[in-house]
Amino acid sequence: MKKRVAILGSTGSIGTQALDVIRKHRDQFEVEVLTAGRNAGLLIEQALQFVPSYAVIADPFLFEEVRDALSFLPVKVLTGMQALSDVVSLSSVDIVLTAMVGFAGLAPTVEAVKAGKNIALANKETLVVAGSLIMQLARDHASEIYPVDSEHSAIFQCLAGEKPDTVEKLILTASGGPFRGMSREQLQRVTCQEALNHPKWCMGNKVTIDSASLMNKGLEVIEASWLFGIKPDQIEVVIHPQSIIHSFVQFIDGSIKAQLGLPDMKLPIQYALGYPSRLHADFPRLNFSECGHFTFEKPDVDLFRNLRIAYEAIRTGGNMPCIMNAANEVVVEAFLEDKVKFLDMPGMIEQTMSRVTFLTQPSLEDFAETDKEARVVARRILKEW
């Protein structure tokens, strides 16, 4: 039987690539739900092609546009954030791809997990913000979580058939982004457009800025800790500019497994959607005789402080990663609008972390309140800076 897929964030980078995968495997997948935030035009285009049972536009002001455009199709059009949480619980959904960016992806992911749906997780903020709650809910409701990030997919593949107590260390690779090797003086002058020019990966704006600042890798450290039940001190980050080795797992006998492939997000997307099967793909193949040398180096956490900040947040625990994540979303938005400088972002995040109420054992409601408070504080710091 075909897997019936709900895509949260179908108009973003991951969502559109997931639909490319589904388009190639119509015999394996059926699109049941498509959702978007404000990109009504692309959502309409996707719905016309895939004819899902439900299309959700989060912005209520765009509801009529989407509804009218799809009125001649058997597509039920919904609007609002609550609708996002409702559609993932439908009995007609087999797997939910969470491709929304940021904290907004948390609530619908929680509802999907509570409904016992399998999750193809591309929204790393879900585990960054509320990893302990999400993983417990997944155990309670028999919900399987398949990582979509290339690094976590690599680890997931390397761990296949291995016992958890044999893992000694996880090694996450990072491209280093567009500013790798720059001096502090050079980084003081970089622009938003330069940050968006990633040397290897095609991603959305927010994720691309996070990659440039190494916050993306910090978020992945926190996510890996929860996904694989590994302490933060057992997770190492190395810069691998070629982006061919997507991550390693080191075992207690000293052996190391790695997953390799060309930098194409459709590969981990397809693996997550098709798991436990491997589906044939027409992606370009890695040719070792042409790919040259592999190089590795330590990340500069003095210049790219966001990685160090993320380690501090997960070691502190409680709602601290939630505070960090909210602050980062605020400052990245400001950077994209040319309101702050690249090197100012870590300091603003740290100040927010020091000013927001810290909770050692937050509930889901506490995380929501923490996110709101942290955004208010971060915006206040922006004005003071």
NULUMMI-16668 format. One record per residue (C-alpha): residue in one letter; x, y, z. Coordinates in steps of 0.02 Angstrom, whole numbers, plus 50000, padded with zeros to 5 digits. Layout:
AXYZ/...
This chain:
M500005000050000/K500545017849968/K501125028150116/R499975043150140/V501025058450178/A500635074750267/I501905088350231/L501985102550357/G502835116650262/S502635110250085/T503155126850005/G504845127950091/S506505120650036/I506255103550118/G504425102750071/T504705106149887/Q506125093549880/A505025080649966/L503725083149831/D505095080349701/V505445063649786/I503595059049791/R503405064049608/K504725051049564/H503895037649672/R502045039349641/D501895020549664/Q502545022149843/F501765038149910/E500155047949907/V500035065949965/E498635067350093/V498995084550168/L499925100050109/T500185115250220/A500975132250201/G501175148050303/R500925162350180/N501475155950009/A499715153749941/G500245153749759/L501435138949775/L500235129549889/I498885131149755/E500085125249621/Q500585110049726/A498775105649767/L498295106549583/Q499655093949543/F499505081849690/V497655084249738/P497825080949925/S496315078050035/Y496765093550136/A497685109850102/V498035121450248/I498565139550233/A499065145850405/D498755164250365/P496845166750375/F496945181950261/L497445170350118/F496095157350149/E494855163450018/E496195164349883/V496675146149912/R494895140049935/D494275148349775/A495735142149671/L495425124149725/S493525124649730/F493335112949581/L494425099449663/P494005087249805/V495215096549918/K494625102750087/V495455119650122/L495765124750303/T496625139450385/G497445144250550/M498785136750660/Q497535125150746/A497135117250578/L498955112250562/S498815102450724/D497145094850674/V497625087750504/V499135077950567/S497985067450678/L496905061450533/S496715042550519/S497115044150333/V498895050150370/D500295037250387/I501835048350402/V502065066850439/L503525076550365/T503815091250482/A504675103850369/M504075119950452/V505475131450509/G505665136950689/F504635135650848/A503015135550748/G503325117350703/L503245111450884/A501355111050916/P500845101250760/T502295089250786/V501705085950964/E499945082150900/A500615070550765/V501645061050894/K500165059851013/A499155052550869/G500475038950848/K501035044950678/N502775041250614/I503765057450595/A505025062050461/L505825075850562/A506565090750470/N506085103850599/K507585102650715/E506895116050832/T505585103550891/L506905093250982/V507975108251025/V506535116351118/A505665101351194/G506725085951163/S506355077251328/L504475079051306/I504455074151123/M505495058351148/Q504435053151297/L502835056051198/A503555045851054/R503875031251172/D502155032851251/H501225033251084/A502315021350981/S502795035350862/E504395032550764/I505495047550724/Y506555046750566/P507805061050549/V507865071050388/D509395082050424/S510805074750321/E511925073050475/H510625064350582/S510085053450437/A511895048250418/I512015043450602/F510335034550593/Q510975024150447/C512635020550533/L511735014450690/A510665001850595/G510934984850675/E512044991750814/K511704990951001/P511545007951086/D512805003651223/T514165000851093/V514175019051037/E515635029251103/K515455045451007/L514475054050869/I515445065250749/L514395078250658/T515165085850503/A514915104050451/S515355112450288/G515965127850380/G514785138950280/P515255153750170/F516355162150301/R517525147750345/G519305153950371/M518855172350382/S519645183550514/R518675193550642/E519015209350542/Q518275201350386/L516755194750479/Q516375212250544/R516035217550364/V515055202750295/T513315205750226/C511695196150231/Q511825191950046/E513565184750071/A512905174050214/L511515167350103/N512785161349974/H513085143950045/P514495134549956/K513685117349959/W511855116350012/C510235123949946/M509195128550099/G507955141450159/N508575158450218/K508455155250405/V509375138650397/T510695145950281/I511075160150404/D511145147450545/S512385137450443/A513485152850417/S513505156450605/L513685137950654/M512085139350754/N511365126250637/K512705114250696/G512355118850876/L510515114950852/E511015098450773/V512075093950925/I510565096451037/E509445086850918/A510675072350907/S510795071351095/W508915068451108/L508695057850952/F510045045450994/G510095046351183/I511885052751185/K512665064951309/P513235081551233/D515045077851280/Q514945062351169/I514565073051017/E515985081050919/V515865093250775/V517165093750636/I517245105050484/H517225095050322/P517125107750179/Q516805094850043/S515145089650125/I515325071750062/I515445062850230/H513835067650317/S514295061150490/F515205047250583/V514845035350726/Q516305029450832/F516065013250930/I516825006851092/D518034995450998/G518755010450906/S517955006850738/I517055020850646/K515605020550524/A515225034750405/Q513855038450279/L514395046750118/G513495054549973/L513395070049866/P512625085249955/D510815083249903/M509415084450033/K508275073449927/L509305058249981/P508945059450169/I507155064950132/Q506865049450027/Y507695038250157/A506565044850295/L504975043550193/G505375026250127/Y506095018650287/P506385004250317/S506525001850128/R507855009650019/L507065016249861/H507955017749694/A508445035549651/D509135043849496/F510195056049598/P511985058449535/R513205045749608/L514795049549704/N516335046049599/F517845043749712/S519075045849570/E518405063349540/C517985069949712/G519775073849766/H520375075149945/F519345075050104/T519905087650234/F519405090550415/E519715104250542/K519115109950712/P517765123250715/D518305140350779/V517115142650925/D517925159150974/L517415167250810/F515845156750782/R515225157150961/N513485150550925/L514135132750926/R514855134951100/I513235143451157/A512215128451099/Y513315116351197/E513095127351351/A511205127551326/I511015108551317/R512185105951465/T511145118251567/G509555109451514/G507795114351566/N507095128051456/M508795135451412/P508855127951235/C507105135151209/I507725152451262/M509225150951148/N508165145451001/A506915159651019/A508305172551034/N509165165450882/E507585166450777/V507375184750824/V509175189750786/V509225179850623/E507655188850566/A508485205350611/F510075200550517/L509055195950363/E508315213450373/D510065221350390/K509665227550567/V511125218950655/K512885213850610/F513425195850592/L514595196050742/D513295204350853/M512105189550849/P512975178250977/G513075192151106/M511225195851088/I510795177551109/E511875176151265/Q511085191651343/T509355184551311/M509855168151394/S510445177551547/R508845187951566/V507425175551535/T506675165451678/F507545148551691/L506515132851728/T507315116051767/Q505805105051723/P504685114551603/S503025108051538/L502415110151360/E501465125651416/D503055132151499/F503995130451335/A502675140951247/E502795154451382/T504695153851378/D504695156151190/K503585171551206/E504605179151347/A506255175951258/R505655184451099/V505105199751197/V506775200651286/A507775197751126/R506835211751036/R507155223351183/I509025219251173/L508995223050987/K508365240451025/E509665242951163/W511145236351062/
